[in-house]
Amino acid sequence: MRQHPEIQKKRPLPELLAPAGSPEAFHAAVAAGADAVYLSGKRFGARKFATNFTDDELKEAIDFAHRRDVRVYVTINTLIHDRELDDVLEHLLWLYSIGTDAVLIQDIGIAALARKIVPLLPLHASTQMTIHSAAGVEWAAEQGFSRVVLARELTIEEIEEISQATAESGIGLEVFAHGALCYCYSGQCLLSSVIGGRSGNRGMCAQPCRKPYSMITADTDNYGRPSGIRELPSTDHYPLSPKDLCTYEKLPSLLKSPVVSLKIEGRMKSPEYVSIVVSTYRKAIDSVADGKALNVTDDLQDLGLAFNRGLTLGYLFGKHGTDLMGRDAPDNRGFCIGVVNRYDEKSKSVKIRTTQSIIPQRGDGLLFRHKKNPSHEFGFSLNSIPVEKDGEISLRVPQPVEPGTGVFITSSPAFEQRARRIITHPTPGLRHPVLVDADVTIDALGRLEIKGLVHSRIAGKFQVTYSPDFNLEPALTHPLTPEQIELHVKKSKDTPFTISNFTVHSEGNWFLTIARLNYVRREFLKIAEDMIVARVRPAQENKDQSSCRWNEHKMHGVSKSLAARNSSTPARLALGVYADSIEGVQGALEGGCDFICFEPVFVPGTSTCRKISVHSSFEAQIATVSAMCNDAGVRFVLKFPRITRNNYLKGVLPFLSKGTDLNISGVLVENYGTAHALMQATPHIGLFGSGGLNIYNHQSVYQSAPIFRSVTLSPELSRDEMELLIRRVRSQGCLTSFSLIVQGNSEAMVSEDCILQPWEKEVQKNKDRHHPRFYGIRDSTGHIFPVRVDGECRSHIFNSSELCLIDHLPSLLQMGINEVIIDTRGRTTGYARDMTGIYAKAIALVHDGIKTPDKRLELLKDIVKLYALGGITAGHYIRGLKE
């Protein structure tokens, strides 16, 4: 991290971390003043549609950055299949050998293997790990991570609280400061996966959140399905599209915060975008650190021109609703320069009332867009020179324009040229000079030596010594003066260095050509560059040790996999049900389930949406369900929601830690941070892992086994991938039970945005109906995705079709699945009762020994179709994801 005289006495400035989706963008980031750059190889990164880096390009980029005192972090932030594990480990070993400063990881199994094989390679927990609480950060520190990229939904106040609670761990906190926002919590989004098989967890997101949808509502039938669908009125057609994050104006607050890194999103963006955004933040950070005012008007103009969908301070600074969402349009809006006052039919021109100092130039791209009628927008390239007078701009337009229409500059040749100049001719103020204290000595024999103390941020302090292979000649007329030596040795403008302290010691009068003196300087600084690169790379001994560990791991893995071919099959399938209402629990019990996973409604006292969340108290819900399960002789598991921020944990953990006998068999959790918090507060309660853990390979199971009695496999795994995973787990002697959700509309998104907020009056009006009101979003093909908002105003979006694996139950038992789950959340008593009864019959048939295919199972599948919402699908079970 860069040090500044005014701040370094207190704490170093946060690192400015830039994106690079291509070698060109990488060079732009370095030229623009980034302290560090994050990028990816051709595989295993969460942006597979970026150009990314070949191995040669990656090695070259790391050396280039290190010579300029810039760190490089490589992303391996996707979930990894068992068949890819060896390739990923080979890649990690290679990344370590070439001096990678850190790797960003999502998969807990990969993190564990990295600690084992390359323990000296720093690990950063990707935002894909959905870490959003102090407990999550503490867990990450225990797993060997040195830094956590926090969920973008956290506020600056929550981050302060997390920092204080985790200070002793020494772990660094990184936050996003600029760029695109995801609608869903990162790492928990399956919408692209369920729609088209392209998974965000595998770097293939098709960005369905930027597509148009209409919001619909309906009555519900006895199975919770929509009936009498009608569209809710709205002029906005992109309910899932957030604005772009821009924290520029809050940099003073961010620089005082405990974060160690400010991250710019944009590995899919152009080099020009990277150069402008990074340089703007670089200058702004330095200005704040030096006590200078920000150049707000010009800088926000540049950030707007670079790319924006509308700018927001984001959840980080408490923005919600219209302050955060750009529901009217999903694409680049350019920079708004004003509003049309009037249109003159005779001259075919408009008068624009300007709101900014910028005046469009010939060649600029202009967009005309009316907020109330965005479908009639149009744009063109300006080929005339506008006239500016008395705060108005006059220019010719190709078609009539309605007064009140906004005018935006979407492209500017002059702006793009300036962006390219930053890349090709970096401004000295943006560079990261490596300071060198130099001492030049010329002895009595004319031997010249330069000694330097290099102050590198990434390589530390070290000495450099250089003596040329020639001696100086005695001066006959014009001896070389100390001033001349200093002038030419300190010429380091085109290098990564700045020579600060400088001394000359010379015995006698000597002559040396300026060309040779410049040569001496270049060679001295080249040695300094090479030493930085060498010092950042690991020692050969450490590389050899990692290679040995890797070879031992491979041999151990081969022997274990051979021993695992005859893994045992469970004696029976247990049938579980997810429910979120007393009625749902009652139906599941009547249907004949083996255990209930109940997720009670939770509303914190500070909820802003309390009036649309009508329910009994949290404790009363649990007590009621506990008694119901006890009377029925059915196991009761308390289910926690997918997102459990500090306010939830503070509200719930004291209740559980009382040790009250509520007949709870354990708690089902969706993230590791929640599990960590429960282990600290209630060590007597058993834990179960749900789908939010993203269990994707046998190593992630192996790492989770000491924590959980059972784990739920990712719904993105195919049958063959599940079978390989389970076989390898059993080969290591791990007896953890496996669960799989086999029925229900899969939860595809969970968002901090309250999607129903614009229709709050509608929701309030229908809250007391006997059957709950149905809400959903409908895409352009007519598919309807159910929507529910929980007690904390969080939106949950579900797949348009129900997952149904009833005809695959025999193969699930055979491969080693112990428990199958029906997700009845948001559905009725009738649905829970009848669907549970159908699966209970199917499981009885399986236990009688039937195989797949079987006509009786097919008949039950046909009955399932009668109760399903939106039809049924086998998900990715047969074909897997698109890769």
Secondary structure as UniProt FT lines:
FT   TURN            5..10
FT   STRAND          15..19
FT   HELIX           23..31
FT   TURN            32..33
FT   STRAND          36..39
FT   TURN            48..49
FT   HELIX           55..67
FT   TURN            68..69
FT   STRAND          71..76
FT   HELIX           82..84
FT   HELIX           85..97
FT   TURN            98..99
FT   STRAND          102..105
FT   HELIX           108..117
FT   TURN            119..120
FT   STRAND          123..125
FT   HELIX           127..129
FT   HELIX           134..142
FT   TURN            143..144
FT   STRAND          147..149
FT   TURN            152..153
FT   HELIX           156..165
FT   HELIX           167..169
FT   STRAND          172..179
FT   TURN            186..187
FT   HELIX           191..196
FT   HELIX           200..202
FT   HELIX           208..210
FT   STRAND          214..220
FT   TURN            222..223
FT   STRAND          226..231
FT   TURN            239..240
FT   STRAND          244..246
FT   HELIX           248..250
FT   HELIX           251..256
FT   STRAND          261..264
FT   TURN            267..268
FT   HELIX           271..289
FT   TURN            290..291
FT   HELIX           296..306
FT   STRAND          311..312
FT   HELIX           315..317
FT   HELIX           321..323
FT   TURN            327..328
FT   STRAND          335..344
FT   TURN            345..348
FT   STRAND          349..354
FT   TURN            362..363
FT   STRAND          365..370
FT   TURN            371..372
FT   STRAND          373..381
FT   STRAND          387..389
FT   TURN            390..391
FT   STRAND          392..396
FT   TURN            403..404
FT   STRAND          406..411
FT   HELIX           413..424
FT   HELIX           428..430
FT   STRAND          434..442
FT   TURN            444..445
FT   STRAND          448..456
FT   TURN            457..459
FT   STRAND          460..466
FT   STRAND          473..474
FT   HELIX           482..489
FT   TURN            493..494
FT   STRAND          497..506
FT   STRAND          510..511
FT   HELIX           514..536
FT   HELIX           540..563
FT   TURN            564..566
FT   STRAND          574..579
FT   HELIX           582..591
FT   STRAND          595..598
FT   TURN            605..606
FT   TURN            608..609
FT   HELIX           610..612
FT   HELIX           618..632
FT   STRAND          635..639
FT   HELIX           646..657
FT   STRAND          666..669
FT   HELIX           672..681
FT   TURN            683..684
FT   STRAND          687..689
FT   HELIX           691..693
FT   HELIX           698..704
FT   TURN            705..707
FT   STRAND          710..713
FT   TURN            715..716
FT   HELIX           719..731
FT   TURN            732..733
FT   STRAND          737..751
FT   TURN            755..756
FT   HELIX           757..759
FT   HELIX           760..765
FT   TURN            766..768
FT   STRAND          774..778
FT   TURN            780..781
FT   STRAND          784..789
FT   TURN            791..792
FT   STRAND          795..804
FT   HELIX           806..808
FT   HELIX           809..815
FT   STRAND          819..823
FT   TURN            825..826
FT   HELIX           829..847
FT   TURN            848..849
FT   HELIX           855..867
FT   STRAND          872..873
FT   TURN            875..879
//
